[in-house]
Amino acid sequence: MLLIGKLHPMLVHFPIGLVLAAAAAEVLAILTRRATWRAIAVANVRAGAAMGAVTAIAGWLFATAPFIEPTRSLTLHRWTGLAGAAAAIAAALFSMRPPVQAHRSVFAYQTALFGAAVFVAIAGHLGATLVWGSGFLWP
């Protein structure tokens, strides 16, 4: 396992926050119809996609460490995290399309972005369960 694998627990929080902030900003863009919110969403999802790719690679490397037990929860966490990173990358790529095909481009971008937010939230929850146990939300 390379050093980058050991960095996964530290790296993971930044792309989660960026993708979820992008989704929240996109919801505000839809509700208010202000281009500023869309610009904020796009900037966040592009940064989140870049960091998400690095974090996913680090996570897969971390999962190969000898002290990590290969469980079903780990497998679910790995694949939902990968799906979240892939969807964020897709949203970032769709956000670069020209506005000539406005409705299709925006729909593809929003679908990928909200899909990324769902996958990232699930992967984050599964990761927390791996670290803190299944009852970490309860007092």
Secondary structure, DSSP 8 states (H G I E B T S, - for coil): --HHHHTHHHHTHHHHHHHHHHHHHHHHHHHH--HHHHHHHHHHHHHHHHHHHHHHHHHHHHTTSTTS---HHHHHHHHHHHHHHHHHHHHHHHTTS-GGGHHHHHHHHHHHHHHHHHHHHHHHHHHHHHHH-TTTT--
